[in-house]
């Protein structure tokens, strides 16, 4: 079986594979005392290229999940995804047999569908999701093509994947993936990626101000953006310290994740809006990097559940003593 780090030869896949192969994707685990460093890496990756950073975040998240639930780690010749979306349809099922577990069905929203060599995948067992590790180089794994129509995050190769009697290995107990504190720590890792994307979007406005050509309205927008970005940065730094201080406290981890994600999502939305109002259509039309950064971030922050997440946070806050 192939030992290539990626199953795809696209520039994005090649960049991610090179980072993994060099060992630069081996980040400190959440709660081990260097969570701020872990999230800072995610932010830097996403500030440079949001699609690359998003795929590396998933690989690093898989590594952390394996360490927490399985006592193993992702290897330098492996490119992992985490495919845990559970829409009503399509459905991926897992079935036990004498030789182990088998996956049958289709999994939607698989980032790195044709790139990853391995994935942590949720599949239904008696109607409930359970986490499995899968070698995607096995026969019976087929990534679909053409389902993604938006230019934003198109480089992440997010498609549906069909599994036809593919062997899989359970990771953790039946409900352990969702019940662990690390699930919520990982959610803040995604927010660190959003933050990196926001920093990339604001750069043309910063450049205009540094050039001395910004008018008073543009400077006002930059000031407002700086307030929002600073608050998000402090929130991530404070959250990292709290995770390291109490890594196993699931209740506080859940509250923290909803709060930080809500703040960073709002920051990203404000950055997109204010930079657009400050600079107009020109950079969106003529600066390919900026146009891609905005398109990528608009799609990526929709990984949040918006008002549903805020409603869940409200319920949690109402129960806090």
C-alpha positions as CSV (number, residue, x, y, z in Angstrom):
1,X,0.0,0.0,0.0
2,X,1.2,3.5,-0.8
3,X,3.2,5.4,1.8
4,X,2.5,8.9,0.2
5,X,1.4,11.5,2.8
6,X,-1.4,12.6,0.5
7,X,-3.6,10.8,-2.1
8,X,-3.9,14.0,-4.2
9,X,-1.3,16.1,-6.0
10,X,-2.9,19.5,-5.8
11,X,-0.9,22.5,-4.5
12,X,-2.9,22.6,-1.3
13,X,-2.4,18.9,-0.7
14,X,1.3,19.1,-1.4
15,X,1.7,22.0,1.0
16,X,-0.1,20.2,3.8
17,X,1.8,17.0,3.1
18,X,5.1,18.7,3.3
19,X,4.3,20.3,6.7
20,X,3.2,16.9,8.0
21,X,6.2,15.1,6.7
22,X,8.6,17.7,8.2
23,X,7.0,17.1,11.7
24,X,5.7,20.7,11.8
25,X,2.1,19.6,12.3
26,X,3.0,17.8,15.6
27,X,1.5,20.4,18.0
28,X,1.2,20.4,21.8
29,X,-1.9,18.5,22.9
30,X,-4.7,20.6,24.4
31,X,-4.5,20.9,28.1
32,X,-0.8,19.7,28.3
33,X,0.5,23.2,29.3
34,X,1.1,24.7,25.9
35,X,-2.4,25.1,24.5
36,X,-1.7,28.8,23.6
37,X,1.2,27.6,21.4
38,X,-1.0,25.0,19.7
39,X,-3.7,27.6,18.8
40,X,-1.1,30.2,17.8
41,X,0.2,27.7,15.2
42,X,-3.3,27.2,13.9
43,X,-3.8,31.0,13.6
44,X,-0.5,31.5,11.8
45,X,-1.3,28.7,9.3
46,X,-4.7,30.1,8.6
47,X,-3.4,33.7,8.3
48,X,-1.1,32.5,5.5
49,X,-3.6,30.2,3.7
50,X,-7.0,29.4,5.2
51,X,-7.5,26.2,3.2
52,X,-4.1,24.8,4.2
53,X,-4.7,25.8,7.8
54,X,-8.2,24.3,7.9
55,X,-6.8,20.9,6.7
56,X,-3.9,21.1,9.2
57,X,-6.3,21.9,12.0
58,X,-8.2,18.7,11.2
59,X,-5.0,16.6,11.1
60,X,-3.9,18.1,14.4
61,X,-7.4,17.5,15.9
62,X,-7.3,13.9,14.8
63,X,-3.9,13.5,16.4
64,X,-5.3,14.9,19.7
65,X,-8.3,12.7,19.6
66,X,-6.2,9.6,18.9
67,X,-4.0,10.5,21.9
68,X,-6.9,11.1,24.2
69,X,-9.1,8.1,23.3
70,X,-6.8,5.6,21.7
71,X,-3.3,6.2,23.1
72,X,-1.9,6.5,19.6
73,X,-0.7,9.4,17.5
74,X,-0.8,10.4,13.8
75,X,2.3,9.5,11.9
76,X,4.4,11.7,9.6
77,X,3.5,9.6,6.6
78,X,-0.3,10.0,7.4
79,X,-2.7,12.9,6.5
80,X,-5.7,12.7,8.7
81,X,-9.2,14.2,8.4
82,X,-12.0,14.3,11.0
83,X,-15.3,13.6,9.3
84,X,-17.9,13.9,12.0
85,X,-20.8,15.9,10.5
86,X,-24.1,14.2,11.1
87,X,-26.8,15.5,8.7
88,X,-30.1,13.6,8.4
89,X,-29.0,12.4,5.0
90,X,-26.9,10.7,3.7
91,X,-26.1,8.2,6.5
92,X,-23.0,6.2,7.1
93,X,-23.5,3.0,9.1
94,X,-21.1,0.7,10.9
95,X,-21.6,-3.0,11.2
96,X,-19.6,-5.5,13.3
97,X,-18.6,-8.8,11.8
98,X,-16.2,-11.6,12.9
99,X,-13.2,-9.9,11.4
100,X,-14.0,-6.4,12.8
101,X,-16.1,-3.4,11.9
102,X,-17.2,-2.4,8.4
103,X,-18.5,0.9,7.1
104,X,-21.3,1.1,4.5
105,X,-22.9,4.3,3.2
106,X,-22.0,7.9,2.4
107,X,-20.4,10.5,4.6
108,X,-21.1,14.2,3.7
109,X,-18.9,17.2,4.3
110,X,-15.5,15.4,4.2
111,X,-12.7,18.0,3.9
112,X,-9.7,16.5,2.2
113,X,-11.9,13.9,0.6
114,X,-9.4,12.9,-2.1
115,X,-6.3,14.1,-0.1
116,X,-6.4,12.4,3.3
117,X,-4.8,9.0,3.8
118,X,-6.7,8.4,7.0
119,X,-9.8,9.8,8.7
120,X,-11.7,9.7,12.0
121,X,-15.2,9.1,10.9
122,X,-18.5,9.0,12.8
123,X,-20.8,6.2,11.7
124,X,-24.2,5.1,13.0
125,X,-24.3,2.1,15.3
126,X,-27.9,1.2,16.2
127,X,-28.9,4.8,15.2
128,X,-26.2,6.5,17.3
129,X,-22.9,8.0,16.0
130,X,-19.7,6.3,17.0
131,X,-16.1,7.2,16.1
132,X,-14.0,5.0,13.8
133,X,-10.5,5.2,12.4
134,X,-10.3,4.4,8.7
135,X,-7.4,3.9,6.2
136,X,-8.8,5.7,3.1
137,X,-6.4,3.8,0.8
138,X,-8.5,0.6,1.4
139,X,-10.6,-0.6,-1.6
140,X,-14.2,0.6,-1.4
141,X,-13.5,4.2,-0.5
142,X,-14.8,6.6,-3.2
143,X,-14.6,10.4,-3.0
144,X,-17.3,12.2,-5.0
145,X,-16.5,15.1,-7.3
146,X,-18.3,18.3,-8.2
147,X,-20.5,18.8,-5.1
148,X,-18.8,22.0,-3.9
149,X,-19.9,25.0,-6.0
150,X,-18.6,27.9,-3.9
151,X,-15.1,29.4,-4.6
152,X,-14.7,29.9,-0.9
153,X,-12.7,27.0,0.7
154,X,-12.8,25.2,-2.6
155,X,-9.2,24.2,-2.2
156,X,-10.1,22.1,0.9
157,X,-11.6,19.4,-1.4
158,X,-14.7,19.1,0.7
159,X,-17.0,16.4,-0.8
160,X,-19.1,13.4,0.1
161,X,-17.2,10.0,0.5
162,X,-18.9,6.6,-0.1
163,X,-17.8,3.6,1.9
164,X,-18.5,0.1,0.4
165,X,-17.8,-2.5,3.1
166,X,-14.6,-0.7,4.3
167,X,-12.8,-2.0,7.4
168,X,-12.7,0.4,10.3
169,X,-11.5,0.4,13.9
170,X,-13.5,1.9,16.8
171,X,-11.8,4.7,18.6
172,X,-12.9,5.1,22.2
173,X,-16.1,3.9,23.8
174,X,-19.5,4.3,22.1
175,X,-20.2,7.9,23.2
176,X,-16.8,8.9,24.3
177,X,-15.9,11.2,21.3
178,X,-18.7,13.7,22.1
179,X,-18.6,13.3,25.9
180,X,-14.9,14.2,26.4
181,X,-13.6,17.7,27.4
182,X,-11.3,17.6,24.4
183,X,-14.2,17.9,22.1
184,X,-14.8,21.4,23.3
185,X,-11.1,22.3,23.4
186,X,-11.0,21.3,19.7
187,X,-13.9,23.6,19.0
188,X,-11.7,26.5,20.2
189,X,-9.0,25.3,17.9
190,X,-11.4,26.0,15.0
191,X,-12.0,29.5,16.4
192,X,-8.2,30.0,16.3
193,X,-8.3,29.2,12.6
194,X,-11.2,31.7,12.0
195,X,-9.0,34.3,13.8
196,X,-6.1,33.7,11.5
197,X,-8.5,34.1,8.5
198,X,-9.7,37.4,10.0
199,X,-6.1,38.7,10.4
200,X,-5.5,38.0,6.7
201,X,-8.7,39.9,5.6
202,X,-7.7,43.0,7.6
203,X,-4.2,43.2,6.1
204,X,-5.1,45.5,3.0
205,X,-6.7,48.0,5.4
206,X,-3.6,47.9,7.6
207,X,-1.4,48.4,4.5
208,X,-3.5,51.4,3.5
209,X,-3.1,53.0,6.9
210,X,0.7,52.3,7.0
211,X,1.1,54.0,3.6
212,X,-0.4,57.2,5.0
213,X,-3.1,57.2,2.3
214,X,-6.0,56.3,4.7
215,X,-8.7,58.8,5.2
216,X,-10.5,59.4,8.5
217,X,-13.3,56.9,7.7
218,X,-10.8,54.2,6.9
219,X,-8.9,54.9,10.1
220,X,-12.1,54.7,12.1
221,X,-12.8,51.3,10.6
222,X,-9.3,50.2,11.3
223,X,-9.7,51.4,14.9
224,X,-12.9,49.4,15.3
225,X,-11.3,46.3,13.7
226,X,-8.4,46.6,16.1
227,X,-10.7,46.6,19.1
228,X,-12.5,43.5,17.9
229,X,-9.3,41.7,16.9
230,X,-7.6,42.5,20.3
231,X,-10.6,41.2,22.2
232,X,-10.5,38.0,20.2
233,X,-6.8,37.6,20.7
234,X,-7.1,38.1,24.5
235,X,-10.1,35.6,24.6
236,X,-8.0,32.9,22.9
237,X,-5.0,33.5,25.2
238,X,-7.2,33.5,28.3
239,X,-9.0,30.4,27.2
240,X,-5.7,28.6,26.5
241,X,-4.6,29.3,30.1
242,X,-7.9,28.0,31.5
243,X,-7.7,24.8,29.5
244,X,-4.2,24.2,30.8
245,X,-5.3,24.9,34.3
246,X,-8.4,22.6,34.2
247,X,-8.2,20.3,31.2
248,X,-10.7,17.7,32.4
249,X,-13.5,20.0,33.5
250,X,-16.1,19.3,30.8
251,X,-18.7,21.8,32.0
252,X,-16.4,24.8,31.9
253,X,-14.9,23.5,28.6
254,X,-18.3,23.6,27.0
255,X,-19.2,27.1,28.2
256,X,-15.7,28.3,27.2
257,X,-16.0,26.9,23.7
258,X,-19.3,28.5,23.0
259,X,-18.2,31.9,24.4
260,X,-14.9,32.0,22.5
261,X,-16.3,30.7,19.3
262,X,-19.1,33.3,19.5
263,X,-16.7,36.1,20.0
264,X,-14.3,35.1,17.3
265,X,-17.1,34.5,14.8
266,X,-18.5,38.0,15.5
267,X,-15.0,39.4,15.1
268,X,-14.5,37.7,11.8
269,X,-17.9,39.0,10.5
270,X,-17.1,42.5,11.7
271,X,-13.6,42.4,10.0
272,X,-15.1,41.3,6.7
273,X,-17.8,44.0,6.9
274,X,-15.6,46.9,8.0
275,X,-12.7,46.2,5.6
276,X,-15.2,46.0,2.7
277,X,-16.8,49.3,3.7
278,X,-13.5,51.0,4.2
279,X,-11.9,49.9,0.9
280,X,-14.9,49.3,-1.3
281,X,-15.0,46.8,-4.1
282,X,-11.6,47.4,-5.6
283,X,-9.6,44.9,-3.6
284,X,-12.3,42.3,-3.9
285,X,-12.3,42.7,-7.7
286,X,-8.5,43.2,-8.3
287,X,-6.6,41.5,-5.5
288,X,-6.9,37.8,-6.0
289,X,-5.4,36.9,-2.6
290,X,-7.8,39.3,-0.7
291,X,-10.8,38.1,-2.7
292,X,-9.9,34.5,-1.9
293,X,-9.3,35.3,1.8
294,X,-12.7,36.9,2.1
295,X,-14.5,34.1,0.2
296,X,-12.8,31.4,2.3
297,X,-13.5,33.1,5.7
298,X,-17.2,33.7,4.8
299,X,-17.6,30.0,4.2
300,X,-15.5,28.8,7.1
301,X,-17.3,30.8,9.8
302,X,-20.5,29.2,8.8
303,X,-19.2,26.1,10.4
304,X,-20.7,27.7,13.5
305,X,-24.4,27.2,14.1
306,X,-25.0,31.0,14.6
307,X,-28.1,31.7,16.7
308,X,-28.5,28.0,17.5
309,X,-25.1,28.1,19.3
310,X,-26.1,31.3,21.0
311,X,-29.3,29.7,22.2
312,X,-27.4,26.7,23.5
313,X,-25.0,29.1,25.3
314,X,-28.0,30.9,26.8
315,X,-29.3,27.6,28.2
316,X,-26.0,26.8,29.7
317,X,-25.6,30.2,31.3
318,X,-29.1,30.0,32.8
319,X,-28.0,26.9,34.6
320,X,-24.8,28.3,36.0
321,X,-24.9,28.8,39.7
